[in-house]
Amino acid sequence: MTGDDSDFWKKARISVCWESAPASQQMERAWVKDAIEQTWQKYSNLSFTGWRRCTSKGANIRIKVKDIGAKVIRFGDNIDNVRDGMFLNFTFKRWATFCSQYGESYREGCIRANAVHEFGHALGFSHEHNRVEGLPSFCDQETQGTSGGYYITPYDLASVMNYCRTAIKPDGTQERQYIDWQLSALDIIGVQKVYGRADGSWIPRGGSWYVSSGGTEPLSILNFSGRSALGLGDFNGDGYSDVFHANGQRWDVSYGGRTRWKRLKGSKIKISSLRFGDFNGDKKTDVLRSNGTHWYVSWGGKSKWKKIRKSALEAKQLQIADFNGDGKDDVFYANGNIFVD
Ligand SMILES: [Zn+2]
């Protein structure tokens, strides 16, 4: 997901109205309302209200139904109460005509998918495919709006804001995905980062941890946190790596990198003075520090400090690995070959 801070709405309740609301389009209007409620509204703190015919008072988002390309005339809250701020197409006789050629449920899918996409723009999200170059022709469309802004999530091929999201057409050929209107996993994270979660809790903006599985898969979000001075280890020995943070008062662990911070131990020692390894081979990561005369270890990061060796080397001079393959980590030091004492 991509967007620009200046375009995002500064409120969570957004009113919607129809510039005209003939009875003959009641069903289509209900599809649009339902699609928005099942996507942007369901997964975020946003609520969309009204959905009646526009009065002289207007609304935040004013929808005009017309047989032209679905679009918003500006991004995000720049369409606030602008007449015909969003165009949606219900009939597809002149534009995207295939949407009216595969039956009613296909037309419904087109209407829902267009609505979710255009509401994405109305929320300030720009085209995800603007982020990349050299796209196949079926999705390398005119760029709409800014490609700038900031990247709210990693690049997302499955985003409702991405023209390159593809599907197999009924005739077997590949085409842009026109009728899948559900948000992708990263769309959900993106809207939550910008507008908050459905329960009103807030995801801190800008701070996330990412993991590329095996180093070959795309980065995916592991968790949200502004904390970045972190250690890694398996502190409970369950085989999953945990994320460690020292805040100057205590040590915290997020188990598997997925849980909330849980207190491991009270300690004022900061991460720059610590090293991590399994020094006793019990499969739990231990914490090592030096006070300039000795090395100490806290078993599993929980026990009191235990003096393990006399050494003037500081923790930051050391690296940890298992050099003899006995399942216990060893301490490595390189002196740069400048002098030997
Ligand atoms: Zn668009």
Residues whose N, C-alpha, C, O or C-beta is under 5 A from the ligand:
A	BS01	ZN	Q144
